């Protein structure tokens, strides 16, 4: 009797719906729990090999990574290293060109083949292809005087994860060679000279002085057509001043459309702020942290690297971009990485000094790129042989216990609970300072010795999209920067 009633109760249409949705919730919760069983994989982003300006071959880099227990290397050799200066009116015909080793010079097919080969013959280190790109620069001054300057050559992007040879060959940078990519855009500039050339040819069939004039016009316009041809690799040239953010935005959009990832390389590097003299040329690149705000659609930027990095301070450019995302003014957030810019081992900068740690379910190529693209990473700079480990960082609903990690978003009607643990790689008790930043402002600051754990309920959190991120500093263990965890709060009105 009881069994019969229970069966009927289970089978009526209302209860079937309830049981179905209960099953879905259980499945999603169990799936979510599995998805959060991430392992931490130490990696290094922004590494140069002998394909461009690096000191070591890819094989040697793999061996060094193995020795330091680095499990991911993201190679970013220069795509093209070329500077040109041409004589006015005939810039393309009469010019001085300097070129150094690069991926395009060596051959993209060789570069990708070497990376793929080392991924096949060993499994300790996952190699991810990429390039460091300088899409644009511009000249000021006079080559015959001491004011001859190339601006913004060091304003660079890291283009990561593209696998097609053609995709690398067609990156929109100046001086890349002949191409039809911008033919329709550049053709109108050539039409004027083409018209003059046709007119000159017509006049050549006349008599006397008109014929001589036609010959001069046709010859002169022919050289101008060749000089200002529409088969360039970029719609920009270095002779018309600063072109703003657009040359870089074009490169960003190009890579994103091809399922790659884009990171600003070193926005506050001091390398050439005051100018670096190379013979008669001065290289000068001002800090460009505001380009994080003026550009869109990119994946992230180097939050830690071997120079100043003030844009990660509370309320500055990174937080401004993240708050725009929370307000719906940007389609996606941007993530911080550690940019190694590794060329050669030297004291204070070994291959593992700047690490980007990936949170993945499996140590596979696609999982690494997925974590990098979705912000399940944190940046760490070692101090000597020691460093910091972000063993745990989550935001949890205080009632349902649903939680999110870096790069993820938690939806809740309740109180978010921020918790985590920081360890030292040497497992010793090292003094650290932990700063929790909420929505671009300092929220919690505390000091202690590793291993240090923390847990805070955010009872003053407001409805809408919020975020939390961490900064950890230690004299003996270096520095650590987390990526944000987003929390959308929708409390019911009482």
N, C-alpha and C positions, 0 to 999 in steps of 0.2 A: 504493500500500500504506500509506504513512505518512498520506496524506490520508484514506484510508478509516478507519484506526484512530483518527485524530483526530476524525473526524466521529462515530464510534461513541462515543468517550469523551465528547464534548460532549453527546451525546443520551441517555446513560443517566440514569436518574431521580435518582441521587445528585448527579451533576454539574450537572444542570439546577437543582436546588435551590441548589447553591453559587453558580452563575452568577447566579441570580435575586437572591439576597441580596446578592451583590457589586454587582449593578446598582443595587439599592435604596440601598446604602451610598454608592455613587458619586453617585447622584442627590441624596441627602440632603446630602452634603458640598458638592456644587456648588450646591445650593439655599441651604445655610447660608452659603456664601461670598457668594452674591448678596445674601442678606438682610443681610449685614454691610456692604454698600457704601452706608453711610448718608451723606447730606449733612447739614450743620449749618445750621439755619435759626434766625436770631436773632428772638426774639419778646419781647413784654411782656405779662405777666399782671397783672390787677387794674387796669383802666383805667376811669375815669369820664368820661361825656360830659354834655352839657346835659340829657339825659333825667333825671339826678338832680343830683348835687353837682359835676359837672365843669364846667370853664370853656369847653370847646370842643365844637363839634358833631362828629358822627361823620366828616363830610367833612373837617373841619379836622384831626382826629386822624389820618386816613389820610394827609393831606399832610405832617404832621409826621413820621410814621413813614417815609414815602418819602424824605424829606430825610435822615433818620438811617440809612437802609438797614435799617430794621426790617421784617421780612417777615410777622410775625404779631402781631395785637392781640387779646387776649382781654378783651372788654368785660364789666365787672361793675358796672353801675349798681345802685344800691340798689333792691331789689324793693319795699319799703314803708318809709316814714319817718313813723311815727306814734307819739305818746305820748298816753295818756289817764289822767285821774284822776277817779274818780267818788265821789260822796257815799256813805258806808256805807249798806247795805240797798238802795239804788237806784243802784248803780254804773253800770249801763248806761243809765239814764234821765236822771240828773242828773250831768253830767260836763263836764269841760273837755278838749277835743281839740285837739292841735296836729299839723299835717301839712305835710310839705315835699315837694318834687318827687321823684318816683320812677317806676319803670317801670310799676307798677300804676296810679298816678295818671295818667300820660300815656297809658297803653294798651299792653298787651303786643304787640298786633298792629302798632302803629306802630313799636315798638322793633325787633321782629324784621324787619319789612318794610324798615326803614331799613338794617339790617345786611345783609340779603339783596340789597338794591339796590346797595349799594357793593361787594359781592362780585361782582356781575354786571358792573358798569361798569368795574372795574379789576382787575388780576391781580397787582399788585405786593405787596399786603398782604392776607393771609388774615384775615378777621374772624370771630371765634368768639363767639357770644352766651353771656352768663352774667349772674348777679346777685350782689350782696353782700347777705347776709340776716342779720338779727338776730332769731332765732326767739322770743326771750323776754327779759324784764327784770322786775324786781320793785321795789316801793316799800317804803321804811322812813321813819319819822319822820312829821312833821305838816306839812301845807302852810302852816299859820299860824305855824310856827316856822322856825328856821334849820337844822333837821336833816332837811329834806325831801330825800330822796335816791332817785334811780333807779339801781339796781344792774345791772351786766352788759349795758347796752345796746350797749356796744362789743365784746361777745363775739360775733364774727361769723363766718360761713361764706361761702366763695365757691362758688357753685353754677354749674357750667359744662357747656355742651354740650347742654342740653335744647333741643328745637326746636319743641315743641308749645305753642301759646298756652295751652291748658287746663292743661298741666303747670305753667306759671308762675303762672297765676291761682289754683291750688290749693295753692301752697306753704304748709305749716302754720306760719303765723306769727300772733301775736295781732293783733287789730284789723283783720283783712283784710276783714271784712264778713260778711254772712249766708251760710251754707252748710249743707248736710245732711251734710257729711263726717264729723262726729262726733256725729250725732244719737243713735245708739244708746248711745254712751258717756256722753253728757251727759243723756239723758232721765231716768234715775233721780233726778237732783237736782231735776227739775221736777215729778216725780210727787207729791211731798209737798205742794207748793203747789197743784197741780191738785186734789188730794184736799181740801185746805182750801177751795178755791174752790167745789167741788161741795157740800161741807157747808154753806158760807155760803149758797149759792143755796137749798138745802133749808130752812135756817132762816128765810130771807126769807118763806117761805110760812106761817110760824107767826104767832103773835100776840104783841102787847105787846113786852116787853124782849127776848125771844128774837128777834123779827123784826129789831129794831134791831141786835142783836149779829150776826145773820146778814148784814145789809147791810154792816156794818163789816168782817167777816171776808171777804166776797166781794170787796169793793173792794180791801182791802189785799192779799189773796192774788192778785188779778188783776194788780196792779202787780208783785208779786214774780215771777209767772209770766213776764211780759213782760221783767222785768229779768234773770232767770236762765233764759232760754230755751235750748233745746238746738241752736240753729242757729249756733253760734259757729265761728270758723275755727281754733280751737285748743282742746284740752282744758285748757289752762292759762290763768291770769289773773295779773296783776301784784300781786295783793293778798294772796297767801298765802305769801310768802317764797320763798326759794331752792328750786327744784325739782330741783337737781342736774344731771346730764348728760342726763336723759331728753328735755327739749324739743329739745335739739340732736341727740340720737340719732334722734328721730322725723324730723327734717328730713333728716338724712343718709340714713336708710333710704328715705325718700320719693324722693329724687333718684336714688339708686343703682338703685332698682327701675325707674326711667324712663330708664336707660342714661346718666345724667349722671355728672359727676365732682364730688367735694366736697373742698375744701381749707379747713383752719382759716386764717383771714385773717392775724392778727398776734398770736399768743399772748402775747408779752411786750412789747406796746406800752406806753409810759409816758404815753400821751395823757391818760388819766383815772384813773391809779392813785391819785393824791392828791386827785382830785376836780376837776371843771370846773364852774364856776358858770354856769348859764343862767337869769338872773332869780332866782326863788325856788327853782329846782331845782338840785341838785348831781348831776352825772353821775359815777358812780364804777364803774370796772371793774378788778378786780385782774388781775394776770398769771394766765394759765391754761394753762401748758405741760403740767401734769399731765392736762389733758383729752385730750392725745394718747394717754395710757395708758388712761383710763377710757372713752373712746369707741371704737367699732369700725366697720369697714366703710367708713370714709372713704378717700379717695384719697391725701391728703397734707396738707401745711401749708406756710406761707411760712417758708422757712429763712433767707432774706435779705430784709430790708426796711429802712426808714429808722429803725430803732430797735434796742434790744438784742435779742440772739438767743443766749441761753446754752444753749438746749435742744439745739443742734447740737454742743455740746462733747462730746468723747469720754466715753462712759459715761452721758450724761444722757438726757433723755426720748426723743429720736429713737432712740438706740442701744438703749434698753430695749425699745422697740416692735419694732425690727428683730430683736433677740435672741429676743423672744417668738415672732416669725414663724419663726425658724430652729428653735426648739424645738417647733414645731407648735401653739403656743397661740393663734396668729392664722391666719386663712385666707389673708391676703395682707399684703405689706409696705406701707409708706407712703412717699411720695416727697416730696422737698423742691423747692420752686420759689422763684423770686425774686418777691416780692409788691411791685409798684411803688406801688400806691395812688395812681395819677397823677390829679391834678385840674387842675393848672396848672403851666406851666413857671416855674421859679425857679432861682436860682443853686444849683448842687449837686444839683438834682433835675429833670433834663430827661426827656423821654419815653423815652430809651434808657439812663438811669442804672442801672436794675435790669432785667436781661435774663434770660429763661429761654430757653435754646438747645435746640432740638428736633433729635433725630437721626431723620431720616426718609428713606425711599427716594425719595419724590416730594413736592413742595410742594403737597399737596392737603389739603383740609379734614379728611377722614377720617384721613389719615396723621398730621396734627397732633394730633388727639384721641387716636389710638392711641398715639403717643409719650408724650403727657401722662399717659394712663391707665396705661401700662406702665413708666414711669420712665426712658424713653430721653431724658432731659433733664438739663441741669445749670443751676445758678443762678450768676449773675455780677453783681457790683456794680462799676461803673466808679469810677475815681478821676479826677475831672475829665473830660478827653476821652479818656483811655486806659482800657483794660480788659484782661482776660485771656481767652485762648481755650484750651479743652481740646481740642487737636487730636487727641489719641488717648488712650484709657484702656481697656485690655483686661486680661482674665485668660486665660491660655492654658495648655493641657496641654503639658508640656515634651516629651512624646513624640509624641502624635498631632497636635499643633498645632491642635486644636479650641480655639475661643476664644469669649468672651462679652463684651458691652459692658454699659454701665449698664442696669439693669432686667432683664437676662437672667441665666440660670443655666447654669453649666458643670458637667457631670458628668464626673468623672475618677477613675481609679485611680492616677494619677501625681502628679507635683509641679506645683502651680500656679505660673505665672510671671506676676507683676504688672508691667505696663509701661505707659508713656504718654509724652506730650509736652505741655508747656505753652508757649504763645507769648503775647507781648504784642501787642495789636491794632496798636500803632504800629510793630511789627517791630524795636523797639530792644532793647538789652540791659538789661533792668530786673531788679533784684534781687528774688528771690521766696523764700518759704519754703514747702515742700511737706510736708504731713503725710499719711501713709497710715494710715488707721484700719482695724484688723482686729478684727471681732467686738466693737466698742465700746471698744477700747483702742488707744493709740498703738503703732504697729508700726514705722514708718520715718519719720524726719524728716531732711530735708536742705535745704540752701540752694544757690542758684546764680543764674545770670543767664539770662534768656530769650534764645533758645529753650532750654528745659531738657528733657532726656530722662532717663528712668529705667527700670530693669529689675531686679526682685528675684525670686529664687526663694524660695518659702516652703517650706523643707524641714521646718519644724516644724508644718506644718498638720496638723490632726487629722481623723479620720473624722467624717462628719456634715455638716450644712449650715453653711457659713461665709459671711462677706461682707467685702468691701473697699470703702472709700469714701475720697475725697480732700477735703482742705481746702488751698487755696492762698491765701497772703496776700502783698501787695506794697504798699509805701507809695506807689509811683508808678503801679501798675496796678490797685489795688483788691483784690477778694476773689472767690474762686470756690469753690463747693461742688458736688461731684459727687453723683450718686445711687449707691447700692450696686450692686456686681456680686456675685452669689451663686455659690458654688462648693460643690457636694456631692461629698465625697470618700468613696469606698468602696474602700479598699485591701484586697487579699486578705491574709488571715492567713498568715504564713510558718510 
